[in-house]
Amino acid sequence: GVHRLLPLLKMVNGDSAPGESLDRLAVAALELTGSRNSMIAFLNDENGVLDLEHGAGPEWTQTEIETIDVTTRSGIVAYVAATGKKFVSGDVANEPQYRNLFSNTRSEMAVPVIDRHGRMRGVFNVESDRPNAYDDNSVTVLNCLAGLATVVINQKDATTREDALVE
């Protein structure tokens, strides 16, 4: 497992564009957690919503959903964004928090993406069509991927600040 994270570490510290790096992290999440779909949603502070910008998997490519309202706490991704706590379910049919995004989802796991200042920036979410698909190792892997997403976000923020200073 962990040795498969090394190329991703090099990638996020390399020259890839932020969007490209986040797309590749979403793809890596599928492989490293044995998931069917993955999504990275980022907090849009102005609107109080999560923007679903990056993802991978067969249903992800067909999804029309672009934002998730955080204030309602409806759905696992919104719950994680609102509370800052991870969420793991082996059977979403028994979860009052679950909001049906993909009809074949059985297991879901989501972790917060938190920046170096401790601020909630988004949620990294994976879903499987298998029951009980995620264990403690899966949570560790997804937390590592969320950490790499944070590195990308921090670099993007720094570039935005530099560009503003140059202006």
C-alpha positions as CSV (number, residue, x, y, z in Angstrom):
1,G,0.0,0.0,0.0
2,V,2.0,3.0,1.2
3,H,4.7,2.7,-1.5
4,R,1.9,3.4,-4.0
5,L,1.6,6.9,-2.4
6,L,5.2,7.9,-3.3
7,P,4.5,8.8,-7.0
8,L,1.6,10.9,-5.8
9,L,3.8,12.8,-3.3
10,K,6.2,13.5,-6.2
11,M,3.3,14.7,-8.3
12,V,1.9,17.2,-5.9
13,N,5.3,18.6,-5.3
14,G,6.0,18.8,-9.1
15,D,4.8,21.0,-11.9
16,S,1.3,19.6,-12.4
17,A,-1.5,22.1,-12.6
18,P,-3.6,22.0,-9.4
19,G,-6.7,20.7,-11.2
20,E,-4.7,18.0,-12.9
21,S,-3.2,16.9,-9.5
22,L,-6.6,16.8,-7.8
23,D,-8.0,14.7,-10.7
24,R,-5.1,12.3,-10.3
25,L,-5.7,12.1,-6.6
26,A,-9.3,11.2,-7.3
27,V,-8.3,8.4,-9.6
28,A,-5.7,7.2,-7.1
29,A,-8.4,7.0,-4.4
30,L,-10.3,4.5,-6.5
31,E,-7.3,2.2,-6.8
32,L,-6.0,2.6,-3.3
33,T,-9.3,2.1,-1.5
34,G,-11.0,-0.3,-4.0
35,S,-13.8,2.2,-4.6
36,R,-16.2,2.6,-7.5
37,N,-16.5,6.4,-7.4
38,S,-14.5,9.2,-5.7
39,M,-15.1,12.9,-5.3
40,I,-13.3,15.9,-4.0
41,A,-15.6,18.8,-3.0
42,F,-14.3,22.2,-2.0
43,L,-16.0,24.7,0.3
44,N,-17.3,27.8,-1.4
45,D,-17.4,30.2,1.5
46,E,-19.3,32.9,-0.4
47,N,-22.3,30.6,-1.1
48,G,-22.1,28.1,1.8
49,V,-21.9,25.2,-0.6
50,L,-19.4,22.5,-1.5
51,D,-18.4,22.6,-5.2
52,L,-17.9,19.1,-6.7
53,E,-15.0,19.8,-9.0
54,H,-12.9,16.7,-9.1
55,G,-13.8,13.0,-9.2
56,A,-13.4,9.6,-10.9
57,G,-15.4,6.5,-11.5
58,P,-18.2,5.4,-13.9
59,E,-21.0,7.2,-12.2
60,W,-18.9,10.3,-11.5
61,T,-18.6,11.0,-15.2
62,Q,-22.3,11.0,-15.6
63,T,-23.3,13.1,-12.5
64,E,-25.0,16.4,-13.0
65,I,-24.6,17.4,-9.4
66,E,-22.3,20.4,-9.1
67,T,-22.9,21.7,-5.5
68,I,-23.9,20.4,-2.1
69,D,-25.5,22.7,0.5
70,V,-23.5,22.5,3.7
71,T,-26.1,24.3,5.9
72,T,-28.6,21.5,5.6
73,R,-26.1,18.9,6.7
74,S,-28.1,16.6,4.4
75,G,-25.8,13.9,3.0
76,I,-22.5,12.4,4.2
77,V,-20.3,15.0,2.4
78,A,-22.3,17.9,3.9
79,Y,-22.1,16.3,7.3
80,V,-18.3,15.9,7.2
81,A,-18.0,19.5,6.0
82,A,-20.2,20.8,8.8
83,T,-18.6,18.7,11.6
84,G,-15.0,18.2,10.4
85,K,-15.3,14.5,11.4
86,K,-14.7,11.5,9.2
87,F,-17.6,9.3,8.2
88,V,-17.5,5.6,7.4
89,S,-20.5,3.4,6.6
90,G,-20.6,-0.2,5.6
91,D,-24.3,0.0,4.6
92,V,-25.6,3.4,3.6
93,A,-29.2,2.0,3.6
94,N,-29.0,2.2,7.4
95,E,-27.7,5.8,7.5
96,P,-30.0,8.7,8.2
97,Q,-27.3,11.0,6.9
98,Y,-27.1,9.3,3.5
99,R,-28.3,11.1,0.5
100,N,-28.6,8.9,-2.6
101,L,-26.1,10.2,-5.1
102,F,-25.5,6.9,-7.0
103,S,-28.1,4.2,-6.9
104,N,-25.6,1.3,-6.5
105,T,-23.7,2.7,-3.5
106,R,-23.5,0.4,-0.5
107,S,-20.5,1.7,1.4
108,E,-19.3,5.2,1.7
109,M,-16.3,7.0,3.4
110,A,-15.6,10.7,3.6
111,V,-12.8,12.7,5.4
112,P,-12.3,16.4,5.8
113,V,-9.7,18.3,3.7
114,I,-8.2,20.8,6.2
115,D,-5.6,23.4,5.4
116,R,-2.4,24.3,7.3
117,H,-4.3,26.9,9.3
118,G,-6.8,24.3,10.5
119,R,-9.6,25.6,8.3
120,M,-12.1,23.2,6.6
121,R,-11.5,23.5,2.9
122,G,-13.4,20.5,1.6
123,V,-14.3,16.8,1.7
124,F,-12.7,13.8,0.0
125,N,-15.3,11.1,-0.5
126,V,-15.2,7.5,-1.9
127,E,-18.1,5.1,-2.5
128,S,-18.3,1.4,-3.2
129,D,-21.0,-0.9,-4.5
130,R,-19.8,-3.6,-2.0
131,P,-21.1,-3.7,1.6
132,N,-18.5,-3.1,4.4
133,A,-15.9,-2.0,1.8
134,Y,-13.8,0.2,4.1
135,D,-11.6,-0.6,7.1
136,D,-9.1,1.3,9.3
137,N,-6.5,1.0,6.6
138,S,-8.9,2.5,4.0
139,V,-9.5,5.5,6.3
140,T,-5.7,6.0,6.7
141,V,-5.2,5.9,3.0
142,L,-8.0,8.4,2.3
143,N,-6.7,10.7,5.1
144,C,-3.3,10.6,3.3
145,L,-4.9,11.5,0.0
146,A,-6.8,14.3,1.7
147,G,-3.5,15.5,3.1
148,L,-2.0,15.5,-0.4
149,A,-5.1,17.5,-1.7
150,T,-4.3,20.0,1.1
151,V,-0.7,20.4,-0.3
152,V,-2.2,21.2,-3.7
153,I,-4.6,23.7,-2.2
154,N,-1.9,25.4,-0.2
155,Q,0.3,25.7,-3.4
156,K,-2.7,27.1,-5.3
157,D,-3.4,29.6,-2.5
158,A,0.3,30.7,-2.5
159,T,0.3,31.1,-6.3
160,T,-2.9,33.2,-6.1
161,R,-1.4,35.4,-3.4
162,E,1.8,35.9,-5.5
163,D,-0.2,36.8,-8.6
164,A,-2.1,39.3,-6.6
165,L,1.1,40.9,-5.2
166,V,2.6,41.1,-8.7
167,E,-0.6,42.9,-9.9
